[in-house]
Amino acid sequence: MKMTPIQQELQKMGSRISVILLVIGVLLLGFDLWVHRHGETDLEDLLFFPALYGFAAFVMIVIVGIGLRKIVMRGEDYYDD
């Protein structure tokens, strides 16, 4: 399948944005080594704690979403007469 010029440009832009986000992520992890955080608990002072906590929250949201989909989802033929 041949891509249109617009699709090619969007693919290039998506690749650039991916690289930019990756660089920002690496820089933020690097700053975690350099900048001292003043956490309220000792757990918050652990290395890469915000990144790990955010990733764990993301995984929990996805798991809860999968469970909710099974509970709330209607059948395929729900709107058929």
C-alpha positions as CSV (number, residue, x, y, z in Angstrom):
1,M,0.0,0.0,0.0
2,K,1.4,3.3,-1.1
3,M,1.5,6.1,1.5
4,T,0.3,9.6,0.6
5,P,2.7,12.5,1.2
6,I,0.6,13.6,4.2
7,Q,0.9,10.1,5.7
8,Q,4.6,10.1,5.1
9,E,5.0,13.5,6.8
10,L,2.9,12.4,9.8
11,Q,5.0,9.3,10.2
12,K,8.2,11.4,10.2
13,M,6.7,13.8,12.7
14,G,5.6,10.9,14.9
15,S,9.2,9.5,14.8
16,R,10.6,12.9,15.8
17,I,8.1,13.3,18.6
18,S,9.0,9.9,19.9
19,V,12.6,10.7,20.0
20,I,11.9,14.0,21.7
21,L,9.8,12.3,24.4
22,L,12.5,9.7,24.9
23,V,15.2,12.3,25.4
24,I,13.0,14.2,27.8
25,G,12.4,11.0,29.8
26,V,16.1,10.2,29.9
27,L,16.9,13.8,31.1
28,L,14.3,13.6,33.8
29,L,15.7,10.3,35.0
30,G,19.1,11.9,34.9
31,F,17.9,14.8,37.0
32,D,16.6,12.3,39.6
33,L,20.3,11.4,40.2
34,W,21.3,15.0,40.5
35,V,18.5,16.8,42.3
36,H,17.7,16.0,45.9
37,R,14.0,15.6,46.6
38,H,12.6,16.3,50.1
39,G,10.0,13.6,50.4
40,E,7.7,13.4,53.4
41,T,8.6,9.7,53.9
42,D,11.8,7.7,53.3
43,L,10.0,5.8,50.5
44,E,9.8,9.0,48.5
45,D,13.5,9.6,48.7
46,L,14.3,6.3,46.9
47,L,15.9,6.5,43.5
48,F,13.4,6.7,40.6
49,F,10.5,6.5,43.0
50,P,8.2,9.0,41.0
51,A,8.8,7.0,37.8
52,L,8.1,3.7,39.4
53,Y,5.1,5.0,41.2
54,G,3.7,6.5,38.0
55,F,4.3,3.3,36.1
56,A,2.5,1.2,38.8
57,A,-0.4,3.6,38.7
58,F,-0.6,3.3,34.9
59,V,-0.6,-0.5,35.1
60,M,-3.4,-0.4,37.8
61,I,-5.5,1.9,35.7
62,V,-5.2,-0.4,32.7
63,I,-6.0,-3.5,34.8
64,V,-9.1,-1.8,36.3
65,G,-10.2,-0.7,32.9
66,I,-10.0,-4.2,31.5
67,G,-12.1,-5.4,34.5
68,L,-14.7,-2.6,34.0
69,R,-14.9,-3.4,30.3
70,K,-15.9,-7.0,31.1
71,I,-18.5,-5.7,33.6
72,V,-20.0,-2.9,31.6
73,M,-19.7,-4.0,28.0
74,R,-22.8,-4.9,26.1
75,G,-23.1,-7.7,23.7
76,E,-22.3,-7.3,20.0
77,D,-25.9,-7.6,19.0
78,Y,-27.3,-5.2,21.6
79,Y,-28.5,-2.6,19.1
80,D,-29.8,-5.1,16.5
81,D,-33.5,-5.3,16.1
